[in-house]
Amino acid sequence: MSYINVSIDSFQDLVIDESHKRLVVLDISAEWCGPCKILEPIIKSVATEYDASEFLLCKLEAEDENMKIAGRYSVRGFPTVIAFIKGVEVARFHSAQSANFVRDFIDNNLEKF
């Protein structure tokens, strides 16, 4: 599973609306961010262990208009990964994490759905 790129224009459809059908995991990152570059291959690798019907993996580049979404969710650093269920944030983590941490994050939030 690879990232679905999200922008301010597609956020409602791809994150909020889709989270009524399945878990949505949103990675908010910045191109210049070192920890973001570390986390990206880890989260992509872990995501391949799941069926696409279980959750949707999205990425929002925190730049230009997209910063309004980062502000709406009080993102203070990058990367910030937020889990959405039924249009609402249910969990988040910050910075680069291990594959086991990411897997536990996804599993714990899949149980909530």
TORMARLUM-614450 format. One line per 3 residues: number of its first residue (from 1); their letters; for each residue x, y, z of C-alpha. Coordinates in steps of 0.05 Angstrom, whole numbers, plus 32768, in hexadecimal, padded with zeros to 4 digits. Each point is the difference from the previous one (the first is absolute). Layout:
% residues N
NUM = a = X Y Z ~ ...
% end
This chain:
% residues 113
1 = msy = 8000 8000 8000 ~ 801B 8044 7FEF ~ 7FEC 8045 8016
4 = inv = 7FC4 8024 7FE4 ~ 8014 8049 7FFB ~ 7FCF 802F 8021
7 = sid = 7FFA 804B 7FF8 ~ 7FD2 8034 801F ~ 7FD2 7FF5 7FC5
10 = sfq = 7FFB 7FB4 8008 ~ 8004 7FFC 804C ~ 7FB5 7FFC 800C
13 = dlv = 7FF6 7FC7 7FCD ~ 803F 7FD8 800C ~ 8006 8006 804C
16 = ide = 7FC0 8015 8022 ~ 7FCD 7FDF 7FD2 ~ 802A 7FC1 7FF4
19 = shk = 8009 7FF8 804C ~ 7FB6 7FEE 8005 ~ 800F 7FC2 7FD6
22 = rlv = 8045 7FEB 801B ~ 8039 8018 802C ~ 8027 8039 7FE0
25 = vld = 8048 800B 8015 ~ 801A 8045 7FEC ~ 804A 800F 8000
28 = isa = 800C 804B 8003 ~ 8047 800E 7FEC ~ 802E 8032 7FE0
31 = ewc = 8031 7FF6 7FC7 ~ 803A 801E 8027 ~ 7FF3 7FD6 803F
34 = gpc = 8034 7FCB 8011 ~ 7FD4 7FD6 802E ~ 7FCA 8001 7FC9
37 = kil = 8031 7FE0 7FD0 ~ 8010 7FCA 8034 ~ 7FB6 7FF1 800F
40 = epi = 7FE6 7FFD 7FB8 ~ 8020 7FBE 7FEB ~ 7FEF 7FE1 8043
43 = iks = 7FB6 8012 7FFE ~ 7FFB 7FEC 7FB6 ~ 8020 7FBC 800F
46 = vat = 7FD2 7FF2 803C ~ 7FC4 8015 7FD6 ~ 800E 7FC8 7FCE
49 = eyd = 7FEF 7FCE 8037 ~ 7FB7 8016 7FFE ~ 7FC9 7FFA 7FCD
52 = ase = 7FED 8042 7FE0 ~ 7FB8 7FF6 8017 ~ 8017 8004 8049
55 = fll = 801C 8047 7FFF ~ 8016 8038 7FD2 ~ 8046 801D 8006
58 = ckl = 8002 804A 7FEE ~ 8037 8034 7FFE ~ 7FFA 804B 8006
61 = eae = 803C 802B 7FEE ~ 8000 803A 8032 ~ 800A 8039 7FCF
64 = den = 7FD9 803A 7FE4 ~ 7FB4 7FF8 8008 ~ 8009 7FBB 8020
67 = mki = 801B 8022 803E ~ 7FB9 8013 8011 ~ 7FF1 7FB7 800D
70 = agr = 803E 7FF9 802B ~ 7FE9 803D 8027 ~ 7FB9 7FE5 8007
73 = ysv = 801C 7FC2 8022 ~ 8033 8026 802A ~ 803C 7FDE 7FE0
76 = rgf = 803E 801A 8024 ~ 8036 7FD6 7FDE ~ 800C 7FD1 7FC6
79 = ptv = 7FF1 7FC9 7FF3 ~ 7FBE 7FFC 8024 ~ 7FD6 7FC3 7FF1
82 = iaf = 7FB5 8003 8010 ~ 7FCD 7FC8 7FFF ~ 7FB9 8013 7FEC
85 = ikg = 7FC0 7FD8 800D ~ 7FBB 801A 7FED ~ 801C 8045 7FF0
88 = vev = 8023 8009 8043 ~ 8048 7FFC 8017 ~ 8007 7FC3 802E
91 = arf = 804C 7FFC 8009 ~ 8041 801F 7FEA ~ 804B 7FF9 8006
94 = hsa = 803B 802D 7FF0 ~ 8046 7FF6 7FE3 ~ 801F 7FC3 7FE1
97 = qsa = 7FED 7FBE 8022 ~ 8012 7FB7 7FF8 ~ 7FDA 7FCF 7FD4
100 = nfv = 7FE5 7FDE 803F ~ 7FE6 8042 801B ~ 7FDD 8011 7FBE
103 = rdf = 7FE2 7FBA 7FFC ~ 7FE5 8006 8047 ~ 7FE4 8044 7FF0
106 = idn = 7FDB 7FE5 7FC3 ~ 7FE8 7FC1 8024 ~ 7FE7 8027 803D
109 = nle = 7FD8 802F 7FD4 ~ 7FE5 7FC9 7FD4 ~ 7FE3 7FE2 8040
112 = kf = 7FDB 8041 800D ~ 7FDE 7FFE 7FBC
% end
